[in-house]
C-alpha cells in the first residue's frame, strides 16, 4: 500500500509515522509512532534527536538514514518541504524510525529560529549536522563565476548560508548540550574551505568562515563533552550506488575485492570511484559521533581514491 497523506502527516501501511512541521506556515501536525516491531518512541528518546540541516537527495538524506538506522529520532530540515516529506516517509519505512520534516531557510535568521523551535520541542538535540550550502547566481555552486559578475546580494546570501546559518543553528542547540554534558556538532565543508580558488570567491569566503567557526567551537566546548568537527568533502558526492544502505554495506567489501583482483561485473571503474557514495560518506559522520573523547577528531577530509592528494 502506498503512503497516504493525511492532515500533514504521512503514514505507511506499517503505521510508521512521519511528522511534517511547516514552521513557515505556522502549522504543525504531530502523531506518535506506533505499531513498529522492535521500535518505540521511548527507546529512541533516550538517545535524543539527530537534526540534519540541509537535506537533499544525496549526502543529507544518507546521513539522516544512517542515524535513523542507529536508533535515533531524526529531524530533517531543508527549504523544500515537499521533498522532505518524501524523504521522511522513505527513511521511516526503511529504518522503522521517527522522522520529522521541518522547513528551514538557512539564509534567514527568523526561519532558523522558528524551525528550531519545532526541533527543540521534539526533545534533546544530541546531534546537529549542518550540511547546507548556497549556490551561485547561476544556481550551481560548482560553476565558477567571475568576481566582477558577483552581485553583492548573492555574496551576502552565500555568507549567510555558509557562516551565519551554522552560527545560529549551533546556538540553538548548544545550551541543551552543555546542560546534558554531551553532544555532537558536525559541519560539512568542501575543498573551498581550505584553499581559495579562481571563480569561487563567494563559496570560499563562506566556507572559510564555517571552518573557523568549527575550530572555535571545538576548542571552547570540548571540556563540556561536546564534540565539534569539520568534515571536508574533497570531491563530488553522487547518488547512492545500490538499492539500499544495508545491501550496500554488505556488498562493499566484495566490490572492493573484485576491483583489486580485476575482471567480472563487480569491477569498480574509474568513473564510479571518482564520485563518492553518500552512504559511505555518511558512515564517517556516524563514526565521528561515537568517537571516544580520549582522541576526538576536529577535522577530517574525505576524497575518492582516484583523486591525487
N, C-alpha and C positions, 0 to 999 in steps of 0.2 A: 504494500500500500504506500503510495507516495506521501510526502509530508503535507500537512494541512495547515494553512494559515488561518488563525482564528484569534481575533481581537489582539493582534500584535504578538501573539505567542505561537511559535512553531512547535508542533508536536508530531512525532513519528508514530508508526504503528506500534512500536515498543514502548510508547508513552515516555520517551525521553524528552525533557522539557528544555527548550532554549528560551532565554529571556531576551526580548528586544527592548532596549531602553533608548528612546529617542529624546535626548535632552533638548535638542534644538526646538522641538515642538512642545516640550514640556509635558509629554505624555509618557506614562510608564505602566506596563502591564507585567505582572510577575506571578509565576506559579512555582511551587516546589517540585523538584524531581521526584518521580515515584515509579515503582514497578520496574526498576532496573536491576536485574540479577547481579549480586555481588557488589553493588554500589549504592551509596546513600549520601544524602546531603551532610549528615553528621560525620561520616567517615572522612570526607574531603575537607570539611570546615576546619579541622584541627591543623591542616596544612596551610590554611589561609588562601588568599586569592592570588592568581597569577594574572597580571594586567599586561596585555600586549598591545602597545600603541603603534599604529602604522601597519595594519594587517592587509596585505594584498594577496594575490593568487600564488605567490611563491614562498619567500622566506617567512614572512609574518604568519601565514597560515600554518606552515610546518612547525614553527616554534610553538604556536598555540596548541597544535595537535600533540606535540611531544609532552608538554606539561600536563595536558589533559590525560594523556596516556599514563603519566606517572601519578595520577590520582588527585590533581589539583582542580578546583573550580576555576574556570578561565573567563576573564573579561577581554573581549577583542574590540579594539577601537579603531575607527577609520572614518573618513568623510562619507563614504558610500554605504548607507545603511542597508540598502537592498542587497549588495554584495555580501556584507557582513552577515545578514540573516541566512543566506545560503551556506556560507562557511560554518556558521554556528550550528546549523542543522546537520551538516555533514560530519563535523567533528563530534557532536553529541551522539550521533548514531554509531559512528565507528568506535569511539572510545568509551561510550556509556558514561558520559560526564556532564556536569552542568556547564553550560556555555552561555555567556551573556554578551549580546551585541549592543554596543553603545556608539553613537555618532560623536565624532570629535573633529574639530578643525584646529590643527596644531599651530596655525599662524594667528589664532585668535585667543587671547587670554581668557575672555569670558567663556568661550566654548570649552576650553580646557577645565576651567573651574567647575562649570556645570556638569561636564562629563564625569569628573572625578567625584562629584557629589553622589552620582549614581554608583560609581565603582566602590567608594568607601562605604556606601550603605549595604553592600553585599557582605562586608566583613573585613578582617585584617588583610591588607595587601602585603603579602610576603615577598612577591617578585614583581618588579617592574622592568619590562623590556621596552626600550624606546627605539623603534625601527622606522620612524617616519623620515621622509626625505622630500625635498622640494625639486620640481623640475624647472628648467629654464623657460624663457619666453616662448620657445617652440613646443613646450610640453614634454621635453625629453631631456633628462639630466645628463645623458650620455653624449649628447651632441654639443660640440664646442660653440661658444658664442663670442664674437669679437667684443673686446672690452668697451669700445666706443658705442656698441649697439645695445648694451645692457641698460634697461630702463631702471631708474632709481627705485621705483616701487617694487619691481621684481627682485632687485638686490635685497631690499629690506625684507621682503617676504621669505626669501631664502634664508636669511639670518634668523628670522622669526621661527621658522620650522626647524632649522638645524641646531640653533643655540638657545633661543628664548623659550621655545616649546619644551625641550627637555628640562630646562631650569624649572619651569612651572610644574611640570609633571612630577619631578623629583621632590619638589617642595610639598606637594600634596600628600605624598606617602611617607616622607622621611620621619615625621614626628611619631607616627604609629610604629615604624620600625625601631626607632630609638627606645620607645616605651617597652616594646617586646624584647629588645636586645638581640634582634636578628632580622635579616632581610637581604635581598639581592637586587641590585640595580644594574642592568646591562644596557649599554648604549651601542648601537650599530654605527660603525664608521665605515670608511672606504679608503681607497688609495689617496683620495683628495684630502684625507685627514692628516697625511704625513708630508706630502710634497705639493708645492704649488705647480700648476700645470697651465700652459697657454690655452686660453679659451674657456677656462673653468673658474674664473675669479669668484663668482657668487657661490658656487658649490664649495670651493676650497676654504673661503673665509668662514662660512658657516660650520664646516666640518672641523676646521682648526679650533674654533670655539668650543665645539662639542667635546673634542679630545681634552682641552684644557679643563672644562667643567668636570669631566670624568676623573681626571687626575686629582683635582682639588677635593672632590667629594670622597674619593677613595682614601685619601690621607686624613681627612677630617673625621670620617665616621667609621674607620676600621676598628677603632678601640671600642665602639659601641656594638660591635658584632655585625656590622653591615658591610657586605661585600659589594664593591662597585668596580666594574670592569668595562673596558672599551674593546669592542670586537671589530677589528679592521678586516673588511671584506675586500680583498685584493683580487678582484675578478668579477665575472658576471655570474649571477645566480639565476639558473634557468628553472624550468618546471621540474617536478619530481619525475624520476625515471621509471618508476614501477607502479603497479596497481594499488599498493597500499604500503604504509610505513612498516608494518610488521614483516611483510613479504620482502621489502627492500632490505631490511636489516638481515634477514636470513640469507638472502641471495648475494649480499655484498661480498662476503668472503670468497664465494665461488667465482664471482665475476673477476675479482682481483687475481685469483689464482690462474684463471684461464688467460687473462691478459698478459701474465708473465710467461707462461709456457707457450702461448701463441696458438692460433687456429681455433676453429669452432665458432659457433654463433655468439658465444659469450664474450668474445674478444672485445675489449674496450677500445674504441677508435680514438684518434687524436681529437676529433671534433667533440665527441661526447664527454671526454675528460677535461676539455678546456672550459666547459661550463659546469659550475658547481651545482650539485644536487641539494636543494634546500633542506631535505630531510636529513642529509648527512651533516650539513652546517648546523642544523638545529640541535644535533647531539652535543655540539660544543657548548651551546648556551646552557643545556642541562648540566653538563659536567662542571661548568663554572659555578652553577648554583650549589651543587653538592660537594664542591671542593673543600677540603679540610682547611680551616682557618690558619693552621700552622704554616701553610705555604699557599697563600692566595695569589692568583694571577690578576694583575691590574690591567694588563693589555695583552691581547693575542691577535696575531694576524693569520688569516686563512687564505690560501690560494690553491688553485688546481695544480696538480703535479707537473703539467706540461708548461707552466709559466715559469721562466727563469727568475731567480731571486734578484 
